[in-house]
Amino acid sequence: MVHKYQSPVRVYKYPFELVMAAYERRFPICKMIPVFLGSEILYDHTSDGGAIHIIHRKCKLDVDAPYILKKLAGVDYVYFMQCNTLDRRNRTLKIEAHNESFASRVTVNETCIYSVHPENPNWTCFEQSASLDVKSFFGFENTLEKIAMKQYTINIKKGKEVIEYYINELLKENITYIPPWTESPTDKEGANEEASLAKGVKAISCQDGNALARSGSTSSQESRKSDGQAHIETTTPMTEEQRLQAEPSSVETAEQKVKKYVKTELSVNSGKLEAEYIQRCLGHLTPVQESQLVQLRQCLQETHKGKIPKDAHILRFLRARQFNIEKAREMLVHSLAWRKLHNIDHLLENYQPSPVIQKYYPGGWHFSDKDGRPMYILRLGQMDVKGLMKAVGEEAVLKHVIAVNEEGVRRAATATEQLGYPVSGCTCIMDLENLSMRHLWRPGIRALLRIIEMVQANYPETMGRLLIVRAPRVFPVLWTLVSPFIDENTRTKFMIFGGNDYQGPEGITEFIDKNYIPDFLGGDCFGCKSGEDSELETTVNILHPLYLLLHIT
């Protein structure tokens, strides 16, 4: 089975030429990467105009593998072949690498690309993709896959640190700006030849490097060194105008920077995902999880030529399926078809709850908790389930549930932009005072099960925390009916308080400021009647299956 990895776009806030100078300092050996034991240049060629520079290297690595595995393989080190193509005219560097050791048993391919940021010419983007195909390895195939995944995670994290370290070294040497390559009139004549050369690099495999080396790699290495020295000698300090373009204005407030950054990242990432955008807008993900998000997003772009869901929406489906790409894709595709069938994307534009729902549905938005999650308060025990169902019908209640979920998703996105950190869920307080057997009306239970199925299939991972307060003796009966249909991960987010336990030191005040707890729950917020929109703060919240399902049980 072929395992694929795709990193998000990582941004260096420095010009391309400066990043390239830092990259070259990694060779022939890098003290910051202990497993990288050295490299040997097999082929080095620069086109006549200087626009294209091609280098083939043989790299020696000390892989962090168990001793017994190294003994069975009969080697202490592994070798990788690397082919670098630097295009100074278009300001790109393409790095292609594959394993030479055990090539008949294991195939590892890696491609890295440095390029200029599409919206800021003084920034540099970096993308990395890799694939691993283990055919056979002495019965240790699974172990090898785990080692490869671990090594990939380390490389992703360490790679940016290494480049930034050498950039700082350059800055300490007062090398703050390296002018971009410019072509002379004579260079333009050979541009087509250089383009053909760059295009034809793929035809020259790294395995042919030894033969190429005999054609004069020594002299080419010397020319490369002198070429590098010329770059450093011609460096000049960055002008004030260039600095202003490369760095954000120092007079901006922190809040302005956050809002500007988020909006910029969202627009830049319409095509690709940037690592800093993921961290700020989606939350912390491991490198493997980032790769899975990028791969699923790319898959949707290929299969859905039109509009694809927002990144936070895609991420929720991945989390619901433990980051299994195929299972998440299947679940998400079914959900997208459901949304299209029922025109869900435009539901909030025209939806207005009926007067009966507005008057008798005891739930509404109310400020947010200490973590910034918006709150929804539902007084389930006050609901006349049978009367509501007979007055408006099951379909009307179901539509209202969908509208509340859609509103919650929209508010979560707004909160993320305003707060500057990810808000993907809500906190819901469910007040069960006066809950009784009348809430277990059979048609209500049927509607409840339908809502559970619908919400979990289309709004997964939207519950941050559910606080159930004043749970009466009848609650275990209701819980027995409901809990088997709720996702196991979601059930872990429930906190149940019986009697007045919710008012204790480890009660709801641990999660919600007392100023925002309604007076009927012992808080300091007076006159808050959940369900009357005019008296509730319009912040962020997202409803979840159990809470939604309990609305109408």
C-alpha positions in Angstrom: 0.0 0.0 0.0 1.3 3.4 -0.9 1.2 6.0 1.9 1.1 9.6 0.8 2.0 12.8 2.7 1.4 16.4 1.8 2.4 19.3 3.9 0.6 22.6 4.0 2.4 25.6 2.6 4.9 27.0 5.0 5.9 30.7 4.7 9.2 32.3 5.3 8.8 36.0 5.6 12.0 36.6 3.7 12.8 37.1 0.0 13.4 34.0 -2.1 17.1 34.7 -2.7 17.9 35.0 1.0 16.1 31.7 1.7 18.1 30.1 -1.1 21.4 31.4 0.5 20.3 29.9 3.8 19.3 26.6 2.1 22.8 26.2 0.6 24.4 26.4 4.0 22.8 23.1 4.9 25.4 21.3 2.8 27.6 19.3 2.7 26.6 18.6 6.4 24.1 20.2 8.7 24.9 20.1 12.5 21.2 20.8 13.3 20.1 17.5 11.7 22.0 14.7 13.4 20.7 12.0 11.1 22.1 13.8 8.1 25.7 12.6 8.0 26.8 14.3 4.8 26.4 14.6 1.1 28.5 14.3 -2.1 27.9 16.3 -5.3 27.6 14.0 -8.3 26.7 16.5 -10.9 26.7 20.3 -11.0 25.7 22.3 -14.0 24.8 26.0 -14.5 23.3 27.2 -17.8 25.2 29.7 -19.9 22.9 32.6 -18.8 23.0 31.5 -15.1 19.2 31.2 -14.8 19.2 27.4 -14.3 21.3 25.6 -11.8 21.1 21.8 -11.5 22.8 19.8 -8.7 22.6 16.0 -8.0 23.7 14.9 -4.6 24.1 11.6 -2.8 23.1 12.0 0.8 24.0 9.7 3.7 21.5 9.3 6.5 21.6 7.5 9.9 18.0 6.4 10.3 16.6 6.1 13.8 15.6 2.4 13.6 15.8 -0.5 16.0 19.1 -2.3 16.3 17.7 -5.6 15.3 16.2 -4.1 12.2 19.6 -2.6 11.1 21.3 -6.0 11.7 18.7 -7.8 9.6 19.1 -5.3 6.8 22.9 -5.5 7.1 23.4 -1.7 7.0 24.1 1.1 9.4 23.2 3.9 7.0 20.9 4.5 4.1 21.5 6.6 1.0 19.2 9.0 -0.8 19.7 10.6 -4.2 18.7 14.2 -4.5 18.2 16.3 -7.6 17.8 20.1 -7.2 16.7 22.4 -10.0 17.1 26.1 -9.2 15.3 28.4 -11.7 16.5 31.9 -10.9 14.4 33.5 -13.6 11.1 32.2 -12.2 12.5 32.2 -8.6 11.7 28.5 -7.8 13.7 25.6 -6.5 12.5 22.1 -7.0 14.0 19.3 -4.9 13.3 15.7 -5.9 14.7 12.8 -3.8 14.4 9.0 -3.7 16.1 6.2 -1.8 19.0 4.3 -3.3 19.2 1.8 -0.4 16.7 -1.1 -0.5 15.1 0.4 -3.7 13.8 -3.1 -4.6 12.0 -3.5 -1.3 11.0 0.1 -0.4 10.2 3.1 -2.6 10.4 6.5 -1.0 9.9 9.6 -3.2 9.9 13.2 -1.9 9.3 16.5 -3.7 9.9 19.9 -2.2 9.3 23.2 -3.9 10.4 26.7 -2.8 8.6 29.6 -4.6 7.6 33.2 -4.2 4.5 33.9 -2.2 1.7 34.8 -4.6 0.7 37.9 -2.7 4.0 39.2 -1.3 7.1 39.0 -3.5 9.3 39.4 -0.4 8.1 36.2 1.1 8.9 32.6 0.2 6.6 29.5 0.2 7.7 26.0 0.8 5.7 22.8 0.0 6.6 19.2 0.6 5.0 16.0 -0.5 6.2 12.4 -0.1 5.1 8.8 -0.8 6.1 5.5 0.8 5.6 2.1 -0.7 6.8 -0.8 1.4 6.8 -4.0 -0.8 8.7 -6.3 1.6 11.2 -5.7 4.4 12.1 -8.9 6.3 8.7 -9.1 7.9 9.0 -5.6 9.5 6.8 -3.8 7.0 4.6 -2.2 9.7 7.6 -1.2 11.8 9.2 0.5 8.8 6.0 2.4 8.1 5.9 3.7 11.6 9.5 4.7 11.5 8.9 6.6 8.2 5.9 8.4 9.7 8.0 9.4 12.7 10.8 10.6 10.5 8.4 12.6 8.3 7.0 14.3 11.4 10.5 15.2 12.6 11.6 16.5 9.2 8.6 18.7 8.8 9.2 20.3 12.2 13.0 20.5 11.9 13.1 21.7 8.3 11.7 25.2 9.0 13.9 25.6 12.1 17.0 24.8 10.1 16.2 27.4 7.4 15.4 30.1 9.9 18.6 29.3 11.8 20.7 29.9 8.7 18.7 33.0 7.8 19.5 34.4 11.2 23.2 33.5 10.6 23.0 35.5 7.4 21.4 38.5 9.1 24.1 38.4 11.8 26.6 38.7 9.0 24.7 41.8 7.7 23.5 39.9 4.7 19.9 41.2 4.7 19.2 41.4 1.0 20.4 39.5 -2.1 19.3 41.0 -5.4 17.2 38.8 -7.6 18.8 37.4 -10.8 18.3 39.6 -13.9 19.0 38.6 -17.4 21.0 40.5 -20.0 19.9 40.9 -23.6 22.3 38.0 -24.5 20.7 35.9 -21.8 17.3 36.3 -23.5 18.6 34.6 -26.6 19.4 31.4 -24.6 16.2 31.5 -22.6 14.6 28.8 -24.7 17.6 26.6 -24.3 17.6 27.0 -20.5 13.8 26.3 -20.4 14.5 23.0 -22.3 17.3 22.2 -19.9 15.1 22.7 -16.9 12.3 20.7 -18.5 14.6 17.9 -19.4 16.1 17.5 -15.9 13.6 14.8 -15.1 15.1 12.7 -17.8 18.4 12.7 -16.0 18.0 10.3 -13.1 20.0 10.6 -10.0 21.4 7.1 -10.5 23.3 8.5 -13.5 25.1 10.9 -11.2 28.4 8.8 -11.0 28.7 8.9 -14.7 28.0 12.6 -14.8 30.5 13.2 -12.1 33.3 11.9 -14.3 32.6 14.7 -16.7 34.0 17.3 -14.4 32.1 17.7 -11.1 35.2 19.0 -9.4 35.5 22.1 -11.6 31.7 22.6 -11.4 31.9 22.6 -7.6 34.6 25.2 -7.7 32.5 27.4 -10.0 29.5 26.9 -7.7 31.6 28.1 -4.7 32.8 31.2 -6.6 29.2 31.8 -7.7 28.0 31.7 -4.1 30.8 34.1 -3.0 29.8 36.5 -5.8 26.2 36.5 -4.4 27.4 37.4 -0.9 29.8 40.1 -2.2 27.0 41.8 -4.1 24.6 41.8 -1.3 23.3 45.2 -0.2 21.2 46.3 2.7 17.5 46.1 2.2 16.0 49.5 1.3 13.4 51.1 3.6 10.7 50.5 1.0 11.5 46.8 0.8 11.5 46.5 4.5 8.1 48.1 4.8 6.8 45.6 2.1 8.3 42.6 3.8 7.3 43.5 7.4 3.9 44.5 8.9 3.5 48.0 10.1 4.7 48.5 13.7 1.9 51.1 14.4 -0.8 48.5 13.9 -2.6 47.4 17.0 -2.5 43.7 18.0 -6.2 43.4 17.2 -5.8 45.0 13.8 -2.9 42.6 13.0 -5.0 39.6 14.0 -8.0 40.6 11.9 -5.8 41.5 8.9 -3.8 38.3 9.2 -6.8 36.1 9.3 -8.5 37.7 6.4 -5.3 37.7 4.3 -4.7 34.0 5.1 -8.3 33.1 4.2 -8.0 34.8 0.8 -4.5 33.3 0.1 -5.6 29.8 1.0 -8.4 29.7 -1.4 -6.1 27.4 -3.4 -3.7 26.0 -0.8 -3.4 25.8 2.9 -0.7 27.7 4.8 0.7 26.2 8.0 0.3 29.5 10.0 -3.3 29.8 8.8 -4.0 26.2 10.1 -2.5 27.1 13.5 -4.4 30.3 13.9 -7.8 29.4 12.3 -8.1 25.6 12.7 -6.0 24.8 15.8 -3.0 22.6 16.5 -2.6 19.6 14.2 0.2 17.2 14.0 2.2 17.1 10.7 0.4 13.9 9.7 -3.0 15.4 10.5 -2.1 18.5 8.5 -1.1 16.2 5.6 -4.4 14.4 5.8 -6.4 17.7 5.8 -4.4 18.9 2.7 -5.0 15.6 0.9 -8.7 15.5 1.6 -9.0 19.2 0.5 -7.2 18.4 -2.8 -9.4 15.4 -3.4 -12.5 17.5 -3.0 -11.1 20.1 -5.4 -10.6 17.5 -8.0 -14.0 15.8 -7.6 -16.1 18.9 -6.9 -15.3 21.4 -9.5 -17.6 24.0 -7.9 -17.6 25.3 -4.4 -16.0 23.1 -1.7 -16.6 23.4 2.0 -14.6 25.7 4.3 -11.5 24.2 5.9 -13.0 24.1 9.4 -16.0 22.1 7.9 -13.6 19.6 6.3 -11.6 19.3 9.5 -14.7 18.4 11.5 -15.4 15.4 9.3 -11.8 14.3 9.5 -11.9 14.4 13.3 -15.2 12.5 13.3 -13.5 9.7 11.4 -10.2 9.8 13.4 -8.4 11.4 10.4 -9.1 8.4 8.1 -9.1 10.2 4.8 -11.3 7.7 2.9 -13.9 7.4 5.6 -14.0 11.2 6.1 -14.3 11.7 2.4 -17.2 9.3 2.1 -19.0 10.9 5.0 -18.4 14.4 3.7 -19.5 13.6 0.1 -22.8 12.2 1.4 -23.3 15.3 3.5 -22.6 17.6 0.5 -25.2 15.7 -1.5 -27.7 16.1 1.3 -27.0 19.9 1.5 -27.5 20.3 -2.2 -30.7 18.3 -2.2 -32.3 20.4 0.5 -30.6 23.7 -0.5 -29.0 24.0 3.0 -26.4 26.6 1.9 -29.2 29.2 1.4 -31.5 28.1 4.3 -30.6 31.0 6.6 -31.3 33.6 3.9 -35.0 33.0 4.0 -35.7 31.0 7.2 -38.0 32.4 9.8 -39.2 30.2 12.7 -43.0 30.0 13.0 -44.7 32.1 15.7 -45.4 28.8 17.7 -41.7 27.9 17.7 -40.7 31.4 18.6 -43.0 31.4 21.5 -42.8 27.9 22.9 -39.3 26.6 21.9 -37.4 27.3 25.2 -33.8 27.7 23.8 -31.6 30.6 22.6 -28.1 32.1 22.4 -26.5 33.6 25.5 -23.0 35.1 25.6 -20.0 32.7 25.7 -18.0 30.6 28.2 -14.6 31.2 29.6 -12.9 29.6 26.6 -14.7 31.9 24.2 -17.2 29.2 23.1 -20.7 30.7 22.5 -23.4 29.3 24.7 -26.9 28.0 24.0 -29.3 27.5 26.9 -32.1 25.0 26.5 -34.8 24.6 29.2 -35.9 21.2 28.1 -37.9 20.5 31.2 -40.1 23.5 30.4 -40.9 22.3 26.8 -44.3 20.9 25.9 -43.1 18.3 23.5 -46.4 16.9 22.5 -48.1 20.3 22.1 -45.2 21.6 20.0 -45.1 18.6 17.7 -48.8 18.6 17.1 -48.9 22.4 16.5 -46.1 22.6 13.9 -45.3 19.0 12.9 -42.1 17.0 12.8 -40.7 18.6 9.6 -41.0 22.1 11.0 -39.1 21.1 14.1 -36.4 19.3 12.0 -36.0 22.4 9.8 -35.6 24.6 12.9 -32.9 22.3 14.2 -31.0 22.5 10.9 -31.3 26.3 10.9 -29.9 26.5 14.5 -26.9 24.3 13.4 -26.3 26.4 10.3 -26.4 29.6 12.4 -24.0 28.0 14.9 -21.5 27.1 12.2 -21.6 30.6 10.8 -21.2 32.2 14.2 -18.2 30.0 15.0 -16.4 31.2 11.9 -17.2 34.8 12.9 -15.8 34.2 16.4 -12.7 32.7 15.0 -12.0 35.8 13.0 -12.8 38.2 15.8 -10.9 36.4 18.6 -7.9 35.4 16.6 -7.9 31.7 17.7 -10.0 28.7 16.6 -13.6 28.5 17.8 -15.1 25.3 16.4 -17.7 24.3 18.9 -20.1 25.6 21.6 -21.1 25.1 25.2 -24.7 24.2 25.8 -26.5 24.3 29.1 -29.4 22.0 29.3 -31.8 22.7 32.2 -33.8 19.6 33.0 -35.9 21.1 35.8 -39.5 19.6 35.6 -38.4 16.8 33.2 -40.8 13.9 33.5 -42.2 10.9 31.7 -44.3 13.0 29.5 -41.2 13.9 27.6 -40.9 10.3 26.5 -43.9 10.5 24.2 -43.4 7.9 21.4 -43.7 10.2 18.4 -41.2 12.5 20.0 -38.8 9.6 20.5 -39.1 8.8 16.8 -38.4 12.4 15.8 -35.5 12.4 18.3 -33.8 9.4 16.6 -34.3 11.0 13.2 -32.6 14.2 14.4 -29.7 12.4 15.9 -29.0 10.6 12.7 -29.3 13.8 10.6 -27.2 16.0 12.9 -24.4 13.5 13.5 -24.1 12.8 9.8 -24.0 16.4 8.7 -22.7 18.4 11.8 -20.1 16.2 13.4 -17.7 17.5 16.1 -19.6 20.7 16.8 -20.1 20.2 20.5 -17.5 21.7 22.7 -19.2 20.9 26.0 -22.7 20.0 27.2 -23.6 20.9 30.8 -26.7 19.1 31.9 -28.1 20.7 35.1 -30.8 19.8 37.6 -31.1 16.3 36.3 -34.2 14.6 37.9 -34.6 10.9 38.8 -36.3 10.2 35.4 -33.2 11.3 33.5 -31.4 7.9 33.6 -34.4 6.5 31.6 -34.0 9.2 29.0 -30.3 8.7 28.9 -30.7 5.0 28.4 -32.8 5.7 25.3 -30.6 8.3 23.9 -27.0 7.5 24.6 -26.6 4.4 22.3 -27.2 6.7 19.3 -24.6 9.3 20.3 -21.1 9.1 19.1 -18.7 7.9 21.8 -16.4 10.9 21.5 -19.3 13.3 21.9 -20.5 11.5 25.0 -17.2 12.3 26.7 -18.0 16.0 26.4 -21.2 15.7 28.6 -21.2 16.7 32.3 -24.2 15.8 34.3 -25.2 17.6 37.6 -28.0 16.4 39.7 -29.9 18.6 42.2 -27.9 21.7 43.1 -24.5 20.2 42.4 -24.1 22.6 39.4 -23.8 25.5 41.9 -20.8 24.1 43.7 -17.1 25.1 43.2 -16.7 22.4 40.5 -20.0 23.2 38.9 -20.8 25.3 35.9 -18.9 28.4 37.3 -15.7 26.5 36.4 -16.6 26.9 32.8 -18.8 30.0 32.7 -18.4 33.5 34.3 -21.0 34.0 36.9 -22.0 37.3 35.3 -23.2 35.3 32.3 -25.1 32.6 34.1 -28.8 33.3 34.1 -30.4 34.1 37.5 -32.7 31.0 37.3 -29.5 29.0 37.5 -28.1 31.0 40.4 -26.0 33.4 38.3 -25.8 37.2 38.2 -27.4 37.7 34.8 -31.0 38.8 35.6 -33.9 39.0 33.2 -32.4 36.4 30.8 -35.2 34.2 29.5 -33.7 31.7 27.1 -35.7 31.6 23.9 -36.3 35.3 23.5 -33.8 36.4 20.9 -34.1 40.0 21.8 -32.7 39.4 25.2 -29.7 37.2 24.1 -26.2 38.1 23.0 -25.6 37.1 19.3 -22.3 35.3 19.7 -21.2 31.8 18.6 -22.9 28.5 19.3 -23.5 25.2 17.6 -26.1 22.7 18.6 -25.4 19.0 18.8 -27.4 15.8 18.3 -28.2 15.0 21.9 -29.2 18.6 22.7 -31.1 18.9 19.5 -32.7 15.5 19.9 -33.7 16.2 23.5 -35.5 19.3 22.3 -38.4 17.3 21.1 -38.3 14.1 23.1 
